C-alpha cells in the first residue's frame, strides 16, 4: 500500500517542517512514490548537498495540512529578490 501524500506532509511537519534530514525521516521505499508526487505538486522541497539531503514543507504544503506557514526566512527573501531582478515579476 502506497502511503498517501497527507501522511508524508504530516510526518515532515512533526519532524520540524524545514531542513529535515532524510535519514531522520526513515522513509521506506514504499513512501517514495508519495514523496515524489508531493514534490511534483509543490508541497515538499528537497535540497541535496554532498553530505546530506533535506526535505522541507513549502508554504502550500503547510496550508495543505491546515497549518500556518512560518514567516519568510532571509534566504527566501533573498531568493525572491534575485528572481525578481533577473526574471521580473510573474504575471
C-alpha positions in Angstrom: 0.0 0.0 0.0 1.4 3.4 -1.0 1.2 6.0 1.8 -0.9 9.0 1.0 0.7 12.4 0.4 -1.1 13.7 3.6 0.9 11.1 5.6 4.1 12.4 4.1 3.3 16.0 4.8 2.3 15.3 8.5 5.4 13.2 9.1 7.6 16.0 7.7 5.7 18.6 9.8 6.1 16.6 13.0 9.9 16.3 12.3 10.2 20.0 12.1 8.9 21.0 8.7 12.1 22.7 7.4 15.5 21.3 6.6 14.7 17.8 8.0 17.5 15.3 7.2 16.3 12.5 5.1 17.9 9.9 7.4 15.8 11.3 10.3 12.6 10.7 8.4 13.5 7.0 7.9 11.1 6.6 4.9 11.0 3.2 3.3 11.0 2.6 -0.4 7.2 2.4 -0.5 7.0 6.0 0.7 8.9 7.5 -2.2 6.1 7.5 -4.8 4.1 9.7 -2.5 7.2 11.9 -1.7 7.8 12.3 -5.5 4.2 13.2 -6.1 4.3 15.8 -3.2 7.4 17.3 -4.7 5.7 17.5 -8.2 2.7 19.2 -6.6 5.0 21.8 -5.0 4.1 20.7 -1.4 7.6 19.5 -0.5 11.0 20.7 -1.4 14.2 18.6 -1.4 17.7 20.0 -1.2 20.7 17.9 -1.7 24.4 18.6 -0.9 27.5 16.4 -0.9 26.9 15.4 2.7 23.1 15.1 3.1 19.7 15.5 1.6 17.0 17.6 3.4 13.3 18.0 3.0 11.1 21.0 3.7 7.4 21.8 3.5 6.6 24.6 1.2 4.1 27.3 2.1 1.5 25.3 0.1 2.5 22.1 2.0 1.7 23.8 5.3 -1.6 25.0 4.0 -2.5 21.5 2.7 -2.3 20.1 6.2 -4.1 23.0 7.8 -1.1 24.6 9.5 0.0 28.2 9.3 3.2 28.6 7.3 6.2 30.1 9.1 7.4 33.6 8.3 9.7 34.3 5.4 13.3 33.4 6.1 16.2 35.7 5.0 17.1 33.1 2.4 13.6 33.1 0.9 13.6 36.9 0.8 17.0 36.9 -1.0 15.9 34.2 -3.5 12.7 36.1 -4.3 14.7 39.4 -4.8 17.2 37.7 -7.1 14.4 36.1 -9.1 12.6 39.4 -9.5 15.8 41.1 -10.5 16.7 38.5 -13.2 13.2 37.5 -14.4 10.9 40.3 -13.4 7.6 40.0 -11.7 5.5 36.9 -12.6 2.3 37.6 -14.5 
